[in-house]
Amino acid sequence: MLRLTRILAKIILWFIGLSLVLVLLFRFVPPPVTATMLMDANGITKDWEPLSNIDRNLVTAVIAAEDGKFCQHTGFDAEAIEQAIERNAAGGRIRGGSTISQQTAKNVFLWQGGGYVRKGFEAWFTFLIEHLWGKRRIMEVYLNVAETGIGTYGAEAGAQRYFNKSAASLTRPEAARMAAALPLPKKRSVSNPTGFTRRYGNTIAARMGVVRRDGLDACVYE
C-alpha cells in the first residue's frame, strides 16, 4: 500500500509539473495542434493570428454568444452551470454551462466529449490559464483554436473561408454569424445561414451592442 501511494504521488506530481510547463509555454507560444484537430478526418486548415489582427467585433460576438460574464468570472460561471443542470434534468438536448475559459482549456489541453474525468482535468487547466494567462491571452488562444467550420480552425481561417477576407476586418453581422455557428460549426452554415442559425445570428448582433455599451469585453483590451 505504501509503495502504491508513492507511485500515485509521483504520478500526481509529474502531472502537475507537466501541466504547469505546458500552460506557461502556451502563454507565449501558439499551441501547434490540438487533439480535436488531430482527430478531424477532414484535415486541418488554420492560420494563427495575434489578437491585434482579429477584429474586436468577433471578440464582442463570442462574448455575446458564449459567455456574457467572461470579464467578471474567474473561469467558472456558477449560475450558468446551475441553469444547465436544471435544463438537462428536465430532459431534451443536453446543454453545457461552459465558459470561454473552460472551452479554451478543453480545446488546447484535452479532448472532446463528456465524462467526469475530463471535466476534472478541464477544471484544473481552467484554473491555471485564468491565473497564468489572463483574459486577453485566453481570448486570443480561443479565437485561434476554436473550430469554425469543417476542417477549419481559428478566426482567420474561418473569415477567409466564409467571407474571403481577413479576420481583422469582420463586420458586426459577419462576426455574429461566425459566433452563431461556433457550437456546431459542421452543421450550421455561416455563408448562407437559415432558420435558427440566422435568427440566432441576429440575436447575437443585437447583444453585441449591449456587450460594448456595458464594457463586457473591456478586460480583453485593458
N, C-alpha and C positions, 0 to 999 in steps of 0.2 A: 504493500500500500504506500509506503514511504517513497519507494522508487517511482511508482506511478505518479505520485504527487509532484515529485521533482521534474518528471518528464513533462507533465501538464504545465507546470510553472515555466519551464523553459520555452514551451510552445507559445504560451501567452506572451512572455517577454519578447520572443522573436517576432511575433505578430505585431505587437505594439511598436517595436523598433522599426520594422519594415514599413508599417503604415505611416509612421511619422516621417520617415525618409521620403516616401513617395509623395506625401502631401506637401512637404517642404519643397521638393523638386518641382512639382507641378504648380507651385506658386509662381515660379519664374519661367518654367519651360512648358510649352504646349504639350499636352498628352498626345503621344504619337498615334495611338489607336485605342479603341475600347473593345470590350467583349462583344457588345452589340454589333459593332462594325465587323468584327471577325466572323461572327455567326450569320451575317447577312448574305444570303445566297445571291442577292442582286448586285454584289460588288460594292465598292466604296468610291463615292465622289465627294471630296471635301477640300476646303481651302481655308486654312486658319487666317483670321484677320483680327488684329487688336481691336479693342472696344472703340477706340477712337476712329476706326474705319467702318463702324456699324452705326447706322442712323439711330438717333435717340427714339424715333418713332417705334422701332422694334422693341427696344427696352421697355418703353411705356406700354406697348401692346401685350407683351408677355406678362408683365406685372398685372395689367388689367384682366388678362385671361386666366392666369395660372396662380397668382399669389399676390393679392392686394396688400398684404401685410409684410411683404418682403423686407421693407426697410425698418419694420418695427420688431419683428420676432428675432430670436437667436437661433433659428434653424428649424423650429417646430411651431406649428400653429395649432394649439390645443383645441381651439373652438372648431376648426375645420376637421380635425381628426374625430372629435365627438360627433359632429354632424354626419361624417362619412359612416361612422359606426351605426348611427341610428338609421340612415338610409339603407345600408346594407342589411341590417336586421329586418327591415320591412320587406325585403325581397327585391327582385328585379336586377338590373345590371349593376355589377359591383363597381363602386366608386371609391377612389382614394382620397386622402386628405394631405397628400404630399406637397411640401413647399418647393420652391425652385432650388433651394439649398439641398433638400433631400434628393430631388431628381438629379442634380448635378453629381452628388456623391454616388448615387446608384450608377449613373451613366459612365462615370470615369473609372470607378474602382471595382464595380460589381457587375452583376448580370441582371437581365430582365426576368420577370416572373415574381410570384409572391413567395410566401413562406416566412415563418418567424425567424429562421436563421439569417436569411438575407436581410430582413428588416433590422435585426440586431446589429449586423455589420454596417448597414446603412446609417443607423443612428450614430454609431461611433465615428464614421467618416464625416457625417454631417457636423457633428460637434467639432471635429478637427478643422474642417475647412472654414467654419464660421469664425474660429478663433485664430487661425493661422493665415487665412487668405483675405478675409474681409469681403464686403458686399460687392465691390467693383470687380474683383477677380472672380468671384463666384458667378456673377452675371456674364463676364467675358468668356469663361470656360463653358458655361451652359449654352450660350449662343453659338459656340463653335463645335460642340459635340452633339447637340440635340439632333435627332433625326427629323429632317424637314421634307422628306419625300422618299420615294422608292430608291434605295441605294444612295441617298443624298443626305449629307450631314453638315450641319452648320448653316449660319445665316448667309454667308457669301455664296456657297454652292446652291442654296435654295433660291436666293434672289436671282442668280444667273439662270437657273433652270426655269423659273416661272415668269420672270419679267425681263430677262436678257439685260440686266443692269447690275451694278454693284450694290451691295447691302448698305453702302454709305449714302445712298440717295433714295431710300424707300419712302414712299408717301404714306400718309396715315392709313388709307384704305388697303394698300398693299401690305403694310405691316400687320394690320388687323386680320387680313386673310391668312397670312402665314401663321399667326398665333392661333387662329381658329382651327388650323389643321394639325397643330403640334401633338395633341393627344393621340391621333390616329392618322399619321402622315401618309400611310399606304392606302388609306381608304377615302380620305377627304381631299377633294380637289381644291387646289389653290388658284389655278389658272382660270377655271370656269366653275366657281362654286354654285351649288344649287341647294334648295331645300334648307335643311338645318344648318349646314356649313355657311351658307350665305347669310342666313338670319343671325347666326352666332357671330360672324364677322362684323356685321353691322352693330351688334350689341357691344362688341369689344371696341369698335371705333368710337362709340359714344362714351364708353367708360374711360377711354384714353384721356378725354378732356378732364374728367374728374381726377385721374391719377396725376396729370400735370398740374392742375389747379391746386390740389391739396399737397403737392410735393411728395407723393408716394413713391417716386422714383429718384428723389433727391440724393439718397445715400450712395447711389451709383456714381454721382458726379461731384461729390464733395472733395 
